[in-house]
């Protein structure tokens, strides 16, 4: 599992490029004020997934994962004691984006965490 640093700086839009196991991943995050959720576009040379709502403790690329061949992405709370829901101000702080290898996904699914 690899933590992917996200710094929204209090903004509602962010673009970041990160290297994950030799694959350049382009991330675009957008806060939707009307429905109160973060949405993301993920793109690599392998493919693109657009308009994914960031739902904690779920595989973000599960259906039609053409972006990262060897894993998936997930949002987890930084601390189990955090009582806040994912919101505009806590992405990258209380909630962190992670890359999970296929082996990590299997472990998390078996533990009921995904």
TADA-V135068 format. One record per residue. N is the residue number from 0. RES is the residue in three letters. NEAR is the number of other C-alpha atoms within 10 Angstrom. D_LAST is the distance of its C-alpha to the last C-alpha in Angstrom with 1 decimal. Layout:
n = [N	N]
res = [RES	RES]
near = [NEAR	NEAR]
d_last = [D_LAST	D_LAST]
This chain:
n = [0	1	2	3	4	5	6	7	8	9	10	11	12	13	14	15	16	17	18	19	20	21	22	23	24	25	26	27	28	29	30	31	32	33	34	35	36	37	38	39	40	41	42	43	44	45	46	47	48	49	50	51	52	53	54	55	56	57	58	59	60	61	62	63	64	65	66	67	68	69	70	71	72	73	74	75	76	77	78	79	80	81	82	83	84	85	86	87	88	89	90	91	92	93	94	95	96	97	98	99	100	101	102	103	104	105	106	107	108	109	110	111	112	113]
res = [UNK	UNK	UNK	UNK	UNK	UNK	UNK	UNK	UNK	UNK	UNK	UNK	UNK	UNK	UNK	UNK	UNK	UNK	UNK	UNK	UNK	UNK	UNK	UNK	UNK	UNK	UNK	UNK	UNK	UNK	UNK	UNK	UNK	UNK	UNK	UNK	UNK	UNK	UNK	UNK	UNK	UNK	UNK	UNK	UNK	UNK	UNK	UNK	UNK	UNK	UNK	UNK	UNK	UNK	UNK	UNK	UNK	UNK	UNK	UNK	UNK	UNK	UNK	UNK	UNK	UNK	UNK	UNK	UNK	UNK	UNK	UNK	UNK	UNK	UNK	UNK	UNK	UNK	UNK	UNK	UNK	UNK	UNK	UNK	UNK	UNK	UNK	UNK	UNK	UNK	UNK	UNK	UNK	UNK	UNK	UNK	UNK	UNK	UNK	UNK	UNK	UNK	UNK	UNK	UNK	UNK	UNK	UNK	UNK	UNK	UNK	UNK	UNK	UNK]
near = [15	12	15	17	14	17	14	19	11	11	12	14	15	16	14	15	13	13	10	13	12	7	14	16	20	17	17	17	22	19	19	14	10	6	7	11	15	21	17	20	16	23	19	16	12	13	13	16	17	13	13	14	16	20	15	18	16	17	20	19	18	12	8	9	17	16	22	24	12	12	19	21	25	22	23	22	21	13	11	8	7	10	9	10	12	22	13	17	15	16	23	20	16	18	21	20	21	16	21	21	18	14	12	14	20	13	14	15	14	10	9	9	12	16]
d_last = [13.6	16.0	16.3	17.8	20.5	20.9	24.1	24.7	27.8	27.6	28.0	26.3	26.3	25.4	25.7	24.7	24.9	23.2	23.6	20.6	21.9	25.0	23.6	24.6	21.9	23.3	21.2	22.7	21.4	23.0	23.0	24.0	26.3	26.9	23.4	22.1	19.1	18.6	18.6	18.5	20.3	19.4	22.2	23.4	26.3	24.1	23.2	22.1	19.3	20.6	19.9	16.1	15.3	13.2	10.4	8.8	5.1	4.8	6.6	10.1	12.2	10.6	13.7	16.9	15.8	19.4	18.9	17.4	18.4	16.9	13.4	11.2	10.8	8.4	9.9	9.7	12.5	15.3	16.3	14.8	18.1	17.8	18.5	18.7	16.6	16.1	19.7	22.4	23.4	20.4	18.5	19.1	20.1	17.9	14.9	14.6	13.6	12.5	13.1	11.1	13.3	12.6	13.0	10.5	7.8	9.2	9.3	5.8	5.1	8.4	8.0	5.6	3.8	0.0]
